[in-house]
């Protein structure tokens, strides 16, 4: 059985793509990198380069898996700020 976090429900699947989302944490202490590919839940990033580091990891992981990455950076309300492919 796969655990689904409420935030992950908005992650859409596209054939041939790995989909990731970067969202601010509810406690305002950094950002979470989320994907259906992560077995144990989101990865937490903090610090001044948190978003950049999360995007870099998602791109690296997708390149390693030979899949194109779609990375969405969202704000507190869930609105799309940036999208990387």
C-alpha positions, 0 to 999 in steps of 0.5 A, a space after each residue: 500500500 502506498 502512502 499518499 500525502 494530501 499535498 501529493 494529490 495535485 501531482 499529475 502523471 505524464 507519460 515519460 515525465 517525472 513530476 515534482 512540486 516544490 512547496 513552502 512548508 506549513 511551519 514556514 521552515 523551508 520547502 518540501 520537494 514532493 513526488 509520487 516517486 518518493 517512497 517515504 514522503 517529501 524531502 525537506 530543504 531549508 536555507 537561502 538556496 532551498 528552492 534552487 537545491 530542490 530543483 537541482 535534485 529533481 533534475 539530477 534524479 530525472 536525468 539519472 532515471 532517463 526521464 524528463 522532469 517537470 518541476 512546479 514551484 508553488 506558493 502558499 496558496 498552491 498557485 504556480 510561480 515557476 515551471 521547469 522542464 
